[in-house]
Amino acid sequence: MITANDKNIIRELAVKWMEFASLEVMNERKQLWKAVHSLKMERPVILIETSAIDGFVSPDELICEDPYLKAVERNMRDTLRHAEEVGDDIVIEPYFRIGWQMQLSSFGVDVEVQPAVNPLNDTSLGYTFNFPVKTTEDIKKLKKRTISVDREKSMRYREMLEDVMGDILPVRVGNYDPFLVDPGDEIWAGMFFFGLTWQVYRFIGNENLNYWLIDSPDSIHRLMNYMLEDRTVFFDYLEKENLLALNTDNQMAGPRSYGYVSDLPDPENKGNVTLKDLWGWAESQEAVVISPAMYKEFVLPCLAHLGSKFGLLYYGCCEPVDDRLDLIIDAIPNLRSVSVSGWSDFNKVGEMLGKKYVYSRKPTPALLSGANPDWSLVNDDMKQTAVAAKDCNLEILIRDLYTINGDRPRLKKWVEMTRSIFGM
């Protein structure tokens, strides 16, 4: 039973949400994002991921008693505070989106997370896994997963939100959360993440991932093809069951990058959505220690095959790409954006991408973390980016910024510094 207090809290937040969504600056930002992703940049766009920052919205601030509404409340408070305080190119759309409640069976082995807990404050950022596929023979334990959608539960959540705030803020349902097997009461993240080596690593661990490339290459091929089939079946299921929603708005086309682009259907298009209408996100951080030749043989064909199902592709996350970007460009004709982390050769990547792709710069979050950021290093990082990406379609996205010691104003300081460097 939803309490009157819970309902009032969400309605108040919905009013503020729509006030921001109605601002003309939101339309202006949409056009800026679309210009960058359509390879016709007017100016660089910048965005900070605030949802991962410890204390950006404190648990003490959440008032709702209902668990699902509390998750909605947190999402809304984070978005509104971001819009109020940070000053970047955040876009708030005049609707609230939730994902389909998906149900997937196990892989046939139990992948258990083993967190590393900080004894000083009982927090955990680091973690490892039990790596259940310990020998090549254990690969036989892997099973094809079954997939289903709980439409009843999904509609129940939608109806709950429509009853609470639908007359103020419309509610939309679409897609899923790629990082949760059973999303439960979580709010959808909404990107089409491939995660092939991401999952293979969780099966076998880094040591086996490296040794088996030499000692048992067929085993790596088997694992990669297993994951390719798993993801293909899952994405095809979403399409067949009409669960897809266009991710060409402020959904994440890649890690924190919005999806606004002129080459795919407009988010208000009401036609049937296919995978070809969407952005996909490929990466292979776990293959960073693999040679480009091995990457080309074992990893890239699977990523390219899966990527061909989508309209446009975002490539990369935290891994350096400069030593294999030529291979990626050759193999993935629908490549549009490339992540450029602090581990990459900024200048080399800038020369390779030029104006044919999006230079998706990921500043190193450690530079802005902790009690006392070194602003000279932060400044130099952005100045190097300005030089390297001077002839590129540029977006600057800060992710994985976890600890700012309660100093939220530093986020706006970084935005203003970055705008000054780029003359915007």
N, C-alpha and C positions, 0 to 999 in steps of 0.2 A: 504494500500500500504506500503510495507516494504521499509524503506529508505536504502540507500547505507551505511550510517553510522551504522545503526542497524545491518545490515548484516556483516559488517567488524568487529564489536565488537564481535559478536557471533563466527565468524570464528577464530578470534584471540584466544578466549577462548578455542575453540574446538582443536586448534593446541596444546595448553598447556595441555589440558585434555589427548590427545592421547600420548603426551610425557610422562606423568606420568603413564598412563595405560601400556605403553611399557616397563617400568622399570622392571628389574628382581625381585626386591624386592616385587612387587605386586604378582607375582606368588608364592614367598616364603610365603607371608602372607596368601594367599589363602590356602596353604597347612597347615599352622598353625591353621587357623580357622576350616578347615575340620577335622584336627586331634582332636581338642577339642570336636567338635560336634559328631564325630564318636567314642568318648570315648577312644581315644588313644593319649592323650595330649602329645605334645613334650615340650611345655612351655605354660604358661598362655598367653592369648591375651587380649589386652586392647584397649578401644575406647572411645572417648569423643564425645557426641552429640553437635555439634557446631551450628546447625541451629537454636536452640532456644535462643542462647546467644544474649542479647541485644547489638547491635553494632558490633558483630563479622564481619558482612558486613553491613556497614551503608547505609541507603537509599540514601544518598548523592553520594555514589559511583556508583549507578546504572545509566547507560547512555541511554539505549534503550528507545525509545519512544513507540513502540508497547507494549501494556500491557502483552500479552502472552510472547513475547521475553524478556520483563523485568523480568518476573517470571523465565524464563529459565536462564537469565543472573545471577540472584541472586543465583539460585541453583548452577550454575557453579562456580561463584566466591567463594561461601562458600566452595564447595568441594576442589577447588584448593588451597585456603588459608589454609584450614585444612591440606592438604597434605604437603604444604610448611612449615608450622610453628609448628604443634603440635607434631609430632614425634611418634604418636601412631601406631596402626596396621590398619589404614584405607586402604581400597582396592578401587581402581578406575578401573572399567571395561572399555574395549575399545568400549563402546557404550553408548548412552543416552536413557533413558527409560521414556516414558510417559504413563499415564493410559487411559483406556477407559472413555469416558464421559458418566457417568451413570445418569439416571433420575429415581428418586423414589418419589412416592406420599407421602403425610403426613400420620402420624399415626392416623389421625382423630381428634387429639387435637394439639394445637399449643404450642410447648415447646419453651419458650422465654428465652434467656440468659439475665441476669441482671448483668452487670459488676460493679465492685467496682473500681472507678477511683481515682487515686492518684492526689489530687488537686495541688501538688507541681510541677509535671512534666507531668500531663495529660496522664499518662500511666495506664494500667490496666492489672493485672495478676489474681487477685481474681474475682470470679463471683459466682452467684447463678442462680436459675431458678424460673419460676412462678409456677411450679409443678401443671399442669392443672388437673390431676386426684386427686381430693381433697377428694372424698368419694369412698367407694367401689362400689356405684352405677355408678360412673363415668367411671368405667372400660368398661361399655357397649359402650362408645363413641369410643373406639379404633377400628380401621378398618384394614383390610388386605391391605398392600401396593401394589401398582402396580410397576412394574420394567420394564425399557427399557434401551437400549443403543443407544446413538446417534452416529452411525457409521460414518455418513457423517461429523459431526463436528470433531470426533476423527481423521479421515483420513485427514481432512483439516489441522489440527494441525501437523500431521505427515508430510504431503507433504510440509507444510511451513518450517519445520525444515530440511527436506531433501534437499529442495531447497537452504536453507541458509548454511548448513554445512554437508550435507550427504556425500559429496565426501571426507570429512575429518573424521567425526565422525558419524558412523551409528546410526540410530534411530529405537528403538523398541517400540511396543505398547503392553500393557498387564496389566491385573488386574485393580485396582481401588484405590481410596483413601477412607479408611474406616471411616474417620471422617468428610466427607463432603457429604451432601445429594445431592447437586448440585455443583460439583467441579468447574464449570465455567472455569476460566483461571488458576487454581492452578496446580502445578506440583504434580504428584502422589506420595504418601507416601508408598503404596504398601504392607501392611501386612494384614493378614486375622484375624482381631480382632473380638472376639465374642461379648463382651460388653453387656452381658445380664443384670446383675444388674446395670451396668453403665447406661443403658437406663431406667430400672425400677425406679432407683433413680430419674432420670430426670422427670419421670411421677408423682411420688407420694411424693418425698422428704424423708429425713432421718427419720423424726418423724413417718410418716405413715409406712415406711419400717420396723421400729422396733415394733410399736404398733400392726400392722396388723398380725404380726407373732403369736401374742397371741390372739388378739381379732377377727381376721378374716383370719385364715391360708389358707382357700380355695382361698381367694383373691390373696394371694401371689403366690399360685400354679398357678392360672389362668394367672397372669401376667408373671410368668416365662415361662409357656408353650406358651403364646402368643409370647414372644420374641424368644423362641426356634424355633417356626414355622416360624417366620419372617426371622430369619437368615438362617434357612435351605432352605427356598424357594429362598432366595437371592443367597446363595452359589451354589445351584443346577442350578439356572438360568445362572450363570457365566459359569458353566461347560457345560451345554446344548448348550449355544450359542458360545462355543469355544473362550471364552474371557480370559481364564486362561493362565498365563505364569509361568514358574518355578521360585520359589523363593529360589533357592538353590545357589544363588550368593550373591552379596552384597545388595540384598533386605533385609528388616527386617523380620526375622523369628518371632521375638518377639520384645519387646520394645528396639530398637537400636542394637539387636543382628543380625549378618549376618546369612545367611542361608546355608553356605557351609557345606556339610555333605556327607558322602559316602553312606548312607542308602537310599537316594532318588535320582532320576535321575539327571544327570549332567546338568547344565544350558544350555549347547550347544545341548542337546538332542532335535531333531527336531520332535519327535512323538507327537501325540495328548496328551494334558495335562489334567489330572483329578485331583480332590481334593486329592486323595490318593498319588499323587506325590508331595504334598505341605506340608509346615509347617502351622499349625494353632496356634493362640494365645488365650489362655483362661486366665481369671483373675476374681477376684471379690473383688476389693478394698472396695466396699460399704458394704460387709459382714463382715468387720473386727470386728465389735462389736457383731456379731451373734455368739453364742456358736458353737463349732464344731458339736454338735449333730444337731442343727438347720441347719447349713450349709450343713450337709450330707443329710438332708431331703429335703430342699427347693431349694438348689442351685446346688450342685455337680452332681445330676443325669442329669440335663440339660446340664451342661458343658461337662460331659462325653459322652453324646449322640451326641452332636454336634462335639466333638473332634474325635469321631470314624470315621467321614467322611474323616479325614485328615491322611496323612502318619505319621507325627511326630507332637508333641505338645510342645509348650513353655507355661509354666504356671507362672502367677503372674506378678506383677508390683511393686507397692510401699508397698503393704500390707505385714504384717508378715505372714509366712506360717508354722512356727514350730509347732503350736498347732493342725494343721490339715493336715500336709504333709502326714502322714500315710494313711489318708482317700483318699487323692488325688492319691497317688501311687497305692492303691488298686483299685480305680475306673477307672484309665486312663492307660491302658496297653501300649499305644504308647507315653507316657510321655517321653521327652528327656531332656528338660532344665527347671530349676526352678529358678525364680528370688529371690535373697536374699537381701532384702533392709536393711537399718539401723535399722528397727524395729524388725528384726528377731533375734533369738538366733543363732549366727553364728556357734558356735561349735555343737549345737544339729543338725542343718540342715546339717552341713558337715558330721557328723556321719551317718545321715539317707541317704544322697545321695551317699556317697562313690564314687566309680568309675563307678556306674551303670547309673549315670545321669550327667548333666552339672550343676555345681555350678555357677550360673549367678549372680555375685556380683554387687550390685548397691550402690556405695558409696553415702553417704548423701550429696547432692549438697550444702546444707547450709554451710558445712565446708569449701568449696572452694569459696563461694560467698562473696559479699560485698566489702568494701574498704580494709579491712585488715584481710585476712584469718589467722586463728590460725594454723600455719603449724605443730605445735606439735600434735594437734588433728588430722590433716589430716594424719600425719605420723603414729600415733597410730592406726587409722582406718585401714590402709593397713597392719600394722604389725599383728593386730588381725585377719585380713582376711587370711594372710599367714599361721598362726597357725591353724585356723579353717578349711581351705580348703587344707591342706597339702597333703591329700590323694585323692583329687578330680580333676575332669576335670574342670578347672577354666577359666572363662572369667570375665573381670572387665569392666563395662560399666557405664560411667557417663552420666546421663540424667537430664533434668529439671534444668540445670545450667543457670539461666537467667541473673544474674547481676555480672559482673566482673570489673565494673568501668573502662572499657577501657584497662584493664591490660591483654592483650592477652598472654604475655610471661608466666603468671602463669600456663597456660595450659601445656606448655612444661615442666615447672618445676615439675608439678605434675606427668607427664609421666616419667620423669627421676628419680624422687624419687621412684615411684612405681617399675620401672624396677630394681633399685638398691636393693630394699627390696626383690624382688623375684629372684635376681641374674640373670637378663637377659639383 
